[in-house]
Amino acid sequence: MKTIVICGATATGKSDLAVSLANEIDAEIINADSMQLYRGMDIGTAKLTMAERGGIPHHLLDVLDVTEDATVAWYQGAAREAITQIHARGRNAVIVGGTGLYIKAILDDLNFPDTDPQVRERLNKESEDFGVAKLFERLQLLDPAAAAAIDIQNVRRVIRALEVIEITGQPFTANLPREDSSKYPDAMQFGLVMDREKLTERIDARVDLMWERGLVAEVDALIAEGIAKATTARRALGYAQVISMRSGEISEELAKEETKRATRQYARRQETWFSRDARIQWISPIQPRLETVLEKINSRSK
């Protein structure tokens, strides 16, 4: 049974390609977008509707409440179990998403150092006393590669990286495995790439469409469910900006523009992360995506 990964920056069309591919190779899909794990976060995460999923079973969508926190270690176990069950049914597995660390956690034997409560408490206090920017500056000095991949607004992830560095005495990225340690050595990874100008247009159009589809109302409903007090879900692109708007910090116009800006920055970080994995076969915009992926999969099978 095959394990196929579709990855790349946000707004490059990964989800649609995954559905088309799954139809062709009798596969089920596993979500690798950290924010699509959450129930009720649909519009702002560009989660496919049931109709858009085309009858293809999707796993690890809508499995957490917005007040819950997902960890990479938890996700690794859940995703690998999903792959095992899919293969046991005699079907192929297609992993799709843009959360690079989640994809790497599925494929490779990541080491997750235990938490040190004292270190964690001290870093949390430093964040409260001096702000996350100071901690992020320290991360940039100690592990530039980790800083390039982590959003400065993701306080929990910044603190975790610094915690790992302090516990292990090594950069956070030193805990990432070599590419020859894959749990699924036969897995094939395909990355969708797009020129910066075109991707910017797609991101801006996507954000405009999210507003038209009712992102603000979606966030309002989630505020009632506690998202504003959550650690992880409240940091999601679009959601964080609408929460700030509802708290009177920014206008709606600025919330939309900030969402576009933050999404463009996130896309650049995704590109940086995925560019480091030599196993990814990149599909350019001028190539017929589905046909190219099928051709490469079939050539591997011969």
ABEGO torsion letter per residue (X at the ends): XBBBBBBEBBGAGAAAAAAAAAAAAGBBBBBABAAAABBGBAAAAGBBBAAAAGGBBBBGBGABBAABBBBAAAAAAAAAAAAAAAAAAGBBBBBBEABAAAAAAAABBBBBBBBBAAAAAAAAAAAAAAEAAAAAAAAAAABAAAAAABBAABAAAAAAAAAAAAAAGBBAAAABBBAAABABAABBBBBBBBBAAAAAAAAAAAAAAAAAAGAAAAAAAAAAAGAAABAAAAABBGAAAAAAAAAGABBAAAAAAAAAAAAAAAAAAAAAAAAABAABBBBBAABBAAAAAAAAAAAAAX
